[in-house]
Amino acid sequence: MNSSVFQTPIEYLRGVGLSRAGVLKKELQIALFEDLLNYFPYKYIDRTRFYKIKDIQPELPYVQVLARLTHFEILGEKHTRRLVAQAKDDTGIIELVWFQGVKWIEKTLIIGKVYVLFGKPGFFNGKAQMAHPEMELYNAEAQQRKGNLTLQPAYNSTEKLKQYSLDSKGIQKLVAGLLEQCLRDVHETLPLYIINRFKLTGRAEAYKNIHFPDDPAKLNEAIYRLKFEELFILQLKLLKNKLLHTQKFKGNIFQSVGDTFNNFYHHKLPFPLTNAQKRVLKEIRQDTQRGVQMNRLLQGDVGSGKTVVALMSMLIAIDNGFQTCIMAPTEILANQHYQTIKELIGDDFIEVALLTGSTTKKARNILHEKLENGELKILIGTHALIEDKVQFKNLGFVVIDEQHRFGVEQRAKLWRKNIVPPHILVMTATPIPRTLAMTLYGDLDISVIDELPAGRKPIQTVHFYEAQRLRMFGFMKQEIAKGRQVYVVYPLIQESEKLDLKNLEEGTEVMAHEFPLPDFRISIVHGKMSAADKQFEMNRFIKGETQIMVATTVIEVGVNIPNASVMIIENAERFGLSQLHQLRGRVGRGAEQSFCILMSHSKLSRDGRIRLDTMVKTNNGFEIAETDLQLRGPGNIDGTQQSGVLDLKLANIVTDQELLITVRRFVESIFEKDPYLAAPENQILNQSLRSKEEGLSWNKIS
């Protein structure tokens, strides 16, 4: 593509001008010729078929008719003024009506001529009718040239655009003008060997046929070509960036596994590692010996043991003379990591400190001093870690938990705290489907912990309707009688906070009646309580002083209580799949059988039913994530919105999975043979990358 032409501001396109350019920018973000070229139709209206008047049905969205104009007249006065005409073919008569532009249309009509009529059909008093039809004089040869006997593109417009005569038809005219003026400037972005290998249509041809297709086959070829290119350039950028990263960022070499690691592994580790944990540790160990900064994503379901892997990796860093840190998005998560690690290593092993917004000034000063002199080896905290005052002596290993909750700049600040950038391990408990990982984290190495620790029993999940509430209460009593504890979670959706609180309060009243003192005690936690009150209630539950924890928010129950064996989710249909899966993961932490009960109303939407059925059917986070991706689409999965990666115009990583995987493999094979894209046939790829350079890596961790 001749970038200089397509970078022209849209106001310079014939028929646009300043005022239309302003509204195009505001409403559709079309600022340049290139933006308009890539503003694709959302559907196509079949203009290849002519209907006979007798075959017209009112439910048809649009019809095209060839008919001779036999009569027209103006009826009514002022507000009721309208132009009514009749046209006929060999099967019947159709009435045509215009309420606007009457004077102008009257001048254009010629009785006795054959017209191509196109519009939405209707019936009035049993007669076929068309209001405000599009009309053109029929001339077989001219029609063929003008291409209205084809699939007609329909473009999304807005009320504001329509005020500037930029409805679908108006946008279509601008696109037609742009193609007429600039189609010859659309240059190829892919080498000939790729075009031939995948039987792709040419790029200029693809743009012509996606806007004005000659037939359905040409349209499909155009869509396939442009989807292929979109995914190909995306993967090219991500993998080139990954390659550049290994060349550009040197990393500290962790030579040995020393006493700290071995002491922990042989004397403190409370359970044997799973094969998956061992495999991931080995991958991390190999990364930290290459002399290149590690950039690895660690995926693992709730309770799969990611924190232990992170800790053991940090111990290797400590054995090699480096400091380490974990950054979590919330104080509760940071606290949880701190408690887990303290429990694992004990008090007499290595000093661990916690830094959050709640840390006192006095504690901060001590902590800063120990960090700077290298005495403090493990620091756990929130984004407080990236403050300029926090200075490490020798930071070598950084763990970022749920990194999509942090901005790129925030993460970059953390690794700049050392001359040689520290190794980066990103952890997520949200299983990411394979195709999403390929796009969202395409420039990272990915490790997966895909098995649960030995002795963990899969959580049994059931779905109960409101009518089965007494049965649910009976089950709760049985579990509490065995000495177990129960979570009851209500949804908290911002807009309906009052309603949710009311639900929680009413639910708690019913529960207090069903579970009377002194045998049963209930903790209540919700967003309207003070932090101190919340903590007090949480602690009662943690210590086992209360048997039931009723809460409104997901995060409040983010503590590890092995004795809690039942998770009841009220109004479960109001939660997303990933939320339901995360909540369920709060039980099943001990060796006992755990249960999750999904309570819902009997009337469920299609998506609501699929979500609850999926939860009952599987505990596999990756299966759940795949279903979630199909239900919600990639743009709504946690963290993808802000990443900018999935700004795909045509390709869809749910429906185009096969194409994405094919493209990824092919790009990998190109880099294996030609890592610098130096071969003559790959020069065109370098040019394509350069033209997209401004968005080289949206998701770069370091």
C-alpha positions, 0 to 999 in steps of 0.5 A: 500500500502506498502509505503516503496516499493512504495517510492522507487526511479524510477531508481531502477525499472528494465529497468529504470536506471539513464538516463531514470529516469532523463527523467521520472522525468523531463517530467512526474514528475515520481520520485517514484514507486508510481508515475508510479503506478498512471500514468494511461492510457489516453485511451484503444485500443480494442484488443478483436476484430479481423478484416477480411482483407476484412472488413478493412477501412482506417478510422479505428484508429487501427485494429488487424488481424490474418493472415498467412505470405506468402512472404517477401523481401527487396526492394530499396537501402540505403534511400529507403530500406524497408522490404515488406511482405504479409499476408493473411486470408480467405478473402484477402491479406494485405501488411506489410511495414517496413522502420526502423529496417529492418535487425532485423525484417527480422530475426524474420519473419517465412513464413507459420506461423500465426501472430497477426498483429496490427497497423494503416490500410492504402490503397495503390493502392487499397490494404490494407496495414499496416506500422510498425505493431506490430507482434506476433506469434499466440498461442491461449493459450499463447495469452490468458495468455499474455493478448494482446487479451484485452483492450490495455492501451495507455499512454501519452508520449513526444518526449523527452521520445520517444528518450529513447524508452519510447513511450506508449509501453515503458511505458506500459512495465515499468508498467507491470514490476512494477505490476509483482514485486510489486502488492502484496504490494498494500495494502487496504486503505478502511475498509471492511464495506465501500468496501462492502457498495459501492460494491468496487473492491479490491485495488490491483485488481483495479490497475491491471485492470486500467492498464491491464483490462481483459474486459470493465466491469473490467476496469469500476469497477477499475476506479470507485474504484480508483475515490471513493478512491481519493474523499474519502481520500480528503474529509476525510482529509478536514473534519478531518482538520476542526474537528482538527481546532475546537479542536486546535484553541480556539477563543474569545467569543463575549458575547454580541451585544452592543451599537455600533451594535444596534446604527448602526442597528437602526439609520444608516442602510440605507435599511432593511436587506434581509432574507439571510443577517439576516441568515448569521449574525445569523450563524456568531453570533453563531460561535463567541460564541462557544469559537472556532476560526470561519473559514467561507466562505461568498459567495454572488453575486455582489451587494448582500450585503456582505460588510454590513454583514462583517461590522455588524459582525465587529461591534459585535467584537468592542462591545466586546472590539476587533479590526477588519480589512479587507484585499483586494487583490488590492488598488482599492478594498481596497479603495472601501471597505473603501468608502462603510464603510465610507458612511455607518457609517458616520464621527462621529461613529467609526474611520476607516483607510485605509492602502495601498502601497500609504499611506504616511509615516506620515499617517502610523506612526499615524495609527500604534500608534492608532492601538497599543493603541487600539484606531483604531477599523477598518483597511482596506487595502491590503497585507500591513496589514501583514507587521510586523510593523502593530501591533494590541492591540487586533485583534478579527475579520478579513475579507479577500476579494477574498482570493484565491488571497492571499497565505496561508502564507500571510493569516496565518501572519494576524491571528498570530497578536493576541495571541488568533487567530481572527475569520476569515470571507472569502468573495468571489463575485465569486459564487462557484458551490457546488461541487467545494466548497466541495473540494476547501473550504471543511474545512470551514463552508459556508454561502451564500447570495442568494438574492438581496436587496429589490428594486433591479431590475434584470439586463436585458441582450441582445446580439447584433452582430456587424450589430446591432451597430446603434441600440445599439448607439440609446439605449445609447442615450435614457438612457443618455437622462434620466440622466443615465450613461454608461460603455463601456468595451473593453477586455484587454488580455496581448498578444494583448495589442496593438490590444486592445488599437487600438480597444478602440481608434477606438471605442472611435473615432466612439463614439465621432462622434455618441455622439458629444460635448457639449451634451455628454462627454466621460471618457477614462481609460486604462492601459497605463495611469498614476495612476493620469490620471486614477483617474482624469477620474474616478472622472469625471465619478463618479461626473457625469461630463461625461456620458460615461466611456470607459475602457479596464480593468475590475478592473478600473470600480470596483467602485459603481456608482448607476447612471450607468445603462448600461454596454456595453461589446465589443468583449464579446466573448473574456471574460470568464463567471465569468468576464462577470458576474462580469462586469455586476454587476457594473450596477444595483446598484440603483433602476432604471432598468439596462441593459447589452449589449454584443457585438460580431462578428457574427462568434462565437465558440461553447463555446463563444456562450454558454457563451453569451447565458448563460449570456442572460438567467440568472442573477444567479451567481451560475447557471453561475458558474456551466456552467463555471465549465462545460466549463472550467473544475475545474483546470481553475476556478479562484484560484483553480490552486494555491490551489493544492486541485484539483490535482485529477488524475482520479476523475473529480468534474464536471462529478463525482458530484454525487459520490463526494456528496455521498462520502462527506455525507458518510464521514460526517456520519463517523465523526458524529459517530467516530470523532477521527476515534478511532473505530477498523474498522476505524484504516485503515483510520487513516493509510491512512490519515497518509500516505497522511499527507504531504498534510493535508490541502492545503486550510487552512485559518488559 
